Amino acid sequence: MAADLAEVCELFDVQVIPDLAENQDTGETETIYALGQKSELAAGLRGFTMTPYFPSFAELEAFCSRHIARFRKIAEHEDAPAPDATGWDDNGR
């Protein structure tokens, strides 16, 4: 895992969440990637995504690198929740 992506996961206690989506051009099912938390229904925890979904792991890493300073600034506040970064770029799907 790239250093900036790993740092963001550590800062906000999130993980890479893979999902499946249909490629709009080919109609084929592809894996897409975002950062967030998975739901744990038995524990009463709702999942969330904090980044857009990207069509490749490398693009998710690049997103984290582009915004690492912003993530670090938010994390300076000890009780800061994971930010909603889904609107920070228009590169996600």
QUIJO-V579895 format. One line per field, one symbol per residue. phi: phi as a letter, one per 20 degrees, with the letter a starting at -180 (. if undefined). burial: I if it has 16 or more other ideal C-beta (glycine too) atoms within 10 Angstrom, else O. A space follows every 50 residues. Layout:
phi->???
burial->???
This chain:
phi->.fgfffffffgdlcbfdebdbeffedmeececcbdrcffcgfemdeebdd cfecfbffffffgfffdgffffffffegeffgfeefdfcdefd
burial->OOOIIOIIOOIIOIOOIOOOOOOOOOOOOOOIIIIIIOOOOOOOOOOIII IIIIIOIOIIIIIIOOIIOOIOOIIOOOOOOIIOIOOIOOOIO
